[in-house]
Amino acid sequence: MRNSIQRGLLGSLPAVALAVAAFALLPSPGAGQAPQKKGGGEKGVGGAFGKFGPYHQPPYAKGAPVGRTPEGKPDMQGYWEARFNAAIFEVQDHAAKRGIAPGKGAIVDPPDGKIPYQPWAAEKAQDLFEHHIFLEPEAHCYMSGVPHQAYTQFGFQIVQTRGYFVMLWEFAHTYRIIPTDGRPHIPASIKLFMGDPVGHWEGDALVVDTTNENGRSWFDMAGNFTSDHIHVVERFTPVDSNNINFEATIEDPTMYTRPWKIAGNFGRNLEPNYEQMESACVEGNRDPERYVEEEGGKSKKAK
């Protein structure tokens, strides 16, 4: 119970404050991404704050063959945590920068690990990081958007019912109810933080097509922003009962020169009697106004 309370208290802290604190604690990047390798956990990237911290990545544990739901689909139900290198801090491969340790992100295409921005978008992302980092959406307890929600802080639960694949996150009360009947998207005029997901099965892989996002989410804590033209296609592929591979292809011709792809995986939370807590983060949080900022190498309270 004490560990669960600890996780709940950490969940109430804005993401920016946690990122600054994690800078000094973040281990070397690169562990825990590939499912066939051991890694993650307290020594893996995102192990800051220990086993019950927001950036914990579970150690790899080989599972049994994947079970089946009554409908014959792969059974991925249960509690999960993400392994996406240091993507929660910055989705691109990155050198050290203010408040962020050097590390590997989650981009697998292009091979250089960089977002293929159009010049204007690259300039805007840099300006957001250098001068407007207080606008980072998770710091204000907004939902993370797709695909960022896949590797947001803390873990999540998967529930499967006939015709639906449901994901329930601890952070910010976020959820996705994904229909798996291939229905059409809602009208383009409706914009949502988490967009409109439409899923279908390709063999044992769940493919989710998401449109209608509102363009108010970022990919990370480093200013890599989105627009309401973003289109994301995700693939959830179970490896065994304890591991799920994930990839997402992102396209937006208004911002990028080409589509690009991220990849990572989820490890089952094997903690006995695990309880997912209710996040204390609330939409519209203004706490960042009261956190410290640095000026001239010294900390002071933000005015």
Secondary structure, 3 states (H helix, E strand, C coil): CHHHHHHHHHHCCCHHHHHHHHHCCCCCCCCCCCCCCCCCECCCCCCCCCCCCCCCECCCCCCCCCCECCCCCECCCEEEEEECCCCCCCCCCECCECCECCECCCEEECCCCCCCECHHHHHHHHHHHHHCHHHCHHHHCCCCCCCHHHHCCCCEEEEEECCEEEEEECHHHCEEEEECCCCCCCCCCCCECCCEEEEEEECCEEEEEEECECCCCECCCCCCECCCCCEEEEEEEEEECCEEEEEEEEECCCCECCCEEEEEEEEECCCCCCCCCCCCCCCCCCHHHHCEEEECCEEEECC
